[in-house]
Amino acid sequence: MMTKREQFYRYLGLPSFNPLELDIVKAEGVYLWDRDGKEYIDLVAGITVSNIGHRHPAVLDAIRKQLDQYLHLNVYGEFIQAPQVQLAVKLVSLLPSPLEAVYFVNSGSEAMEGALKLAKRFTGRTEIISFRNAYHGSTHGSLSITGHESLKNAFRPLLPDVAMATFNDRSDLEMISSRTACVVIEMVQAEAGIVRAEENYIRELKKICDREGVLIILDDVQMGMGRTGKLFSFEHYDFVPDILVLAKALGAGMPLGAFIASRNVMDTLASKPELGHITTFGGHPVSCAAAMAGLEVLTEGELIAEAEMKGRIFSEKLAGHPAVSAVRRVGLALGIDLSQVGKRNDFQQFSLEEGFVIDWYMFRPATFRLAPPLTITMEEIDKAINKVLAALDRLL
């Protein structure tokens, strides 16, 4: 009989042939346990999904209550479903004007697809400008605007009329014109290894886009929901996007994405033609119930306010290690550069042996990601830092 590992490789479609292969049987808070009972601290929060930790009691309670009401009823937007309505009302209450209409989908990639379609439909234009070293998803449209050729070349032709700019380079803003539908940007380029947008750059971008009638789409999939020390990353700037894209931590562990715009912009998807964007399972009631509970946990406590302090502790303790060449940080999201690129695989193995989970940024191969749940306690931070330092020591 096949082992579970053999079945994993035999029956699942896989994104790579080098998975971590952890066989996890339980998760709680910041911890994961494998089939042999080994404990791991999750220092990436399921890739910034579990911002309030794994299996938060408030989320589990909301899921159970919704299970007793109904699951899927009909395609999204046909029936009035209380979890969707309540979550949309809550999100809009936390957002500045004119972000007032929420379209729920299943994932970050689908949210970006919807946002791109919305921008083209509203403006009547086709050109899209995005940035090198940005990651926006793996579907055809979102892949088309992802800023790294290594992911794209095998799937061409992709979406036409996409132009790439260099992040924080003001001279490239001259690319924006009256034929541009939208500019897609992150306030923090996550997969570039945590690179923050400069305030003057965002100010100039907004000025040019307003002048040319160009919409700005903010991808807040990774950096939203409290990760940067604000609920939404654009709150660090004097700036409000025209379309906001959310996913990952939005669902509090359940699959959920959303794109949010003004009523005037959003309504263009509903006519000429009708059904301008359709999703069967988008805004699933169980996912929306979980998201509502998770959002209340984030906004009613001190988790977001504490993200900056917790991130600073990690940074201060790890930055001076001789195996580390640089640390970049926004809130509780860190990009940590190893001094030796060739030690990446060794560090990955040492991390698992020491009992913690990290991940690597796509476009900065010697940089590992630290983005633990915002719920991590001071005691757990000390424990995690000691484990990371032990793994770094083994590189020397």
N, C-alpha and C positions, 0 to 999 in steps of 0.2 A: 504494500500500500504506500502511496505517495505521502511524504511528510507535508506539513502545511507550507513549508518553504518551497518545496518542489511544486505544489499546487499553485502557489503565488506566482511563480515564474511561468507555469504551464497555462494557467487559465485567465490571468489578468493582463489586460493591455497596460503597458508601463511607459512612463515618460522618459525613463533612462534605464540602463542596465547596471546602474550603481546606486541602488536605494540603500537606506540605512539598515533595512531588514529587522528593525525592532518589532517584536511580536508583543504588542501592548494589550494587556487584559483589563487594566483599570486606570482611570485618570481622576484626579481630585485636586483642585486648587492649582498649585504650580508643579504638582508631581505626576509622574507617569510610572507605572509598574509593569514589567514584562512578565512573561509566562513563568520565568524562573524565580520571580519574586524580587528581582533587582529594581531598585528605586532610581529614578532619574529626575533631575530638576529640569523642567521645560523652559529653557532660556530664549525661546523664540515664539512662545504662545501660539503654537500651531501656525507659524508665519503670520503673526499679528492678527489672528482670529480671536483667540481666547483672552481678550484684554481684561476681562473680569475673572479669569481663571477657568479651569475646567469644571464643568458641572456645578455652577454656582447654584445654591439652594433656591434663590428667587427665580432663576430661569427654569429649573426643574419643576417648581411649583406651577409656573405659568404654562409650561408644556402639558403637565398633567391635567390642568383645568381645561385647556383647549381640546385635549384628546376626548374629553367627556362631552364636548359640544359638537364638533364636526372636523373633518379633515378637508380634503379637496372637494369643492362643490361644483365649480364651473371654471371656464377659462377666465383669466384675470380681466377685471373690469366689467363683467356682466352682472354679478350679484354684489349687493352691498354686504361686505363682510366686516364685522366689528373690529377684528384685530388689525386689519389693514387701515381702516379709518382712524382708529385710535393712535396707531403708530405714526401715520402721516401728520395728524394734528400735533402730536408731541414733537416731531422733528421740526415742523414749521415754526412752532413756538420757540424753538431754540436757535432758529436761523434768522438772519437779517432779511429785510425786504430787498429785492423782490422775489427771493427764493420761497415760493409758496405752493408749488404743485409737485407732488411726489409720484413718480412712476416706479412701481416695485417690479423687480425682475429676480433672477435666480443667482446671479454671480457678478463679479466685477467685470469680467469680459463682456457679458451681455449688457450690463449697465453702460459700458463704454460704447458698445455698438448702438444702443438706443440714443445716447448722447450725440454721437456723430451723425446719425440719421436726422435727429432733431435740428442740429445746427445747419445741415444742408437744406433741410426742408424749410426752415424759418427764413434763412437768408437768400435762398435760391441760388447759392453759389456752390462750387465744388472743391475748391482748394482747401486743404487741411495742412496746417503747420504744426509739427511736433518737434521733439528735441532728442538729440543724440544721447545715448545712455539712459533713456527713459524706458520703462516697461509698463505696458498698458493692457496686456492680455495675449491670448493665443489663438483666438478666432481670427478669421481673415481680416476683418476691418481693424480690430485692435492690434493684431500683429503688424498690419501695414504701417501703423504709426509708432510702433515700438522702435526705439532708436539704436538697434544693434544688428548689423547685417548678418551675423553668424546665425541668428534665429530665423532669418527671413529668406535667404537665398534659395533654399530647397523648395519653397512653396510659391515662387513667383510664376505667373504674374499675380500681384496683389492689387489692392485698391489703388487706382491711378490718382494723379494730382495731389500727391503727398510730398511735402517739402520738409527737409530736416534743418533745424537751426541748432546752434551751439548754446547750451544753457549758460545764462549770465553774460552772454556776449552781446552788448548793445548794438554793435554794427549789424548783427543778423536781424534785428528788428525791422530793418529796411525792407525785408522780404514781404512784410505784411502789406496788403494792398486791398483795393476795392473788389478784387476777385476772390479774396480769402473768406471762406465761410467761418472758420474757427481756428483758434490756437489752443492746443491741448498741452497742459502743463501740470507739473507737480510742484508744490511749495518746497518739498524735500524730495530730491531724486533718491529713492530708496535703493534701487538695484545698482546705482553708481557707487554705493557704499556710504550713504548719508551725506548728500551734498545739498546745502540749503540755498534757496533763491535769495539773491541780494535785494534789499528793500528798494533801492533806487532802480534796479532793473524791473521789478514788478510795477513800480510807479510809471516808468516809461512805457512798459508793455500795455498797461491799462490805458494810458493816454492815446497811444497810437491806435489801439483796437477801437476805442470810442470814436475816434476821428474817422476811421474807415468803416465803421458799422460791422465790426468783426466780433463774434462771440468768443468768450474765453471759457473753455471747459477745464475745470480743476479735477484732476484725478486724486481723490483723497482716500483711495481704497486701502492703502497700507498705513498712511499717516493720520487718518481720521480717527474719530471715536476716542479721543483722549491721549493718544500716543505721544503727541508733541508737548503735552502740558496744557493744551487747549482742546475743547471738544472737536473742533475742526481746525486744520492747520492754517487756513487763511486768516484765522483770527489773530495771528501774530503780525498781520500786515494791515495797512489801511486800504483794504481791497475786498471786494465781493465778486465771486465769479458769476458768469451768466448761467452756467450749468455746473452743478456739483455732482460728482460721481462717488458713490459710497458702496462698500461691500465688506468682506472679511469680518471685522469685529462688529459690524452693524447687526449681524444675526446672533451674536452672543453664543456662537457654537453651532448655529443652524445655518443652512444655506439661504442667503438673502443678499440682494443688491438693490440699488436704487439710483436713478438719476433725477435731479431736482432742478426746476427752473421756474421762471415766472409763469403765471397763468397764460399770459399772452403768447409766450413762446411755446409752452407745452401744448396748447390747444391746436397747434398746427398739425400735430400727429393724428388728430381725430377726424380730419376731413381732407378731401382732394388728394389722396384717397382716404376713405375711412380705413381703420385698422392699419394706420401707418406704422405701428409697432405692435406686435402681438406676442403674448407669452402665455402658455398654458398654466404652468406652475408658479409663475412669478408672484411674489407676495403670498406664498403659501401661509394659511392661517396659523399653523403651528410655528413657523419661522417668525411670523410677525408678532405672535404672542411672546416668544422667547426674546425677540429684539426689544419689545416694549419693556420687559422686565430688566433686561440688561442695560437699557438706556436709563432707567430709573436708578439702578445701582450706580452708574457712572456719574449721574448729575446730582444725586442727593447726598453723596458722601464726599470725602476728600481725596479720592483716588486720582483725579485729574490734577488737582493742585499739588499732590505729592510726587507726580511723575518727574518733574524737574529735579527735585532733591534726590530721588532714588537713582535717576540716571547719572547725576553728578557723582554719587558715591561709587558706582561702578567705574566711571571714567577715572576718578582720582586714584583708585586702588590698582587699576590695570595699566594705566598709561606709562608708568615708569618701568615696567618689566622689560628686561633686555630682549625678550623674544617679540616685543611689540614695537613697531616703528611709528605708529600714529593712531590716534583715536579721534573720530569725529562723532558728534552727538547732537541730537535734538530731543529734548525731553527724555523719555525712557526708550530711545532707539539709538543704538550705537553701532558704528562701523569700526572694527578694530583690525588694523593692518598687521599681519605677521611680518617680521623682519626678513624671513626667508620664504619665498614663494614655494620652493620645493618641499617645505615642511607641512603643507596643507593636509595631505592625507594622513600624516603622522598625528597631527593635532586632532583631526576628526576621530581617529581611533582612540587617542588618549582621552578625549572628552567623554566618550561612551564608557570607557573603563573607569573613569573617575566618577561617572554618574551624573552627567548633564548632557543636554541636547543643544547643539548650536546649528547654524546653517550658514551658507556662503552666499554673498551677493553675486548676482548673475554677471555683472559687468565689471567686477573688481575681484578677480579670482583668488587673491591672497588676503581677502578681507572677510572676517567672519561677523555674523549678525548676532547681536545681543538685544533682544526685545522681549523680555519676560512679561508675564501678566502684570498689569498695573496693581494687582492685589498682592504682589509679593511683599512679605513683611520684612522688617529690618533683620530679624533673626535669619530668615531665609536668604536675604541678600548676603549676609556675612558667610553663610554656609556655601552659597553659590560662588562667591568670590574666591574662597579658599579652594574650591574644586577647580575653578578656572586657572588659578595661579599654579596649582599642582600640575595641571596638564601643560601649562606654559613652561614650567620648570623642566619637564621631561623633554622639551624640545632642545634644550641647551646641551 
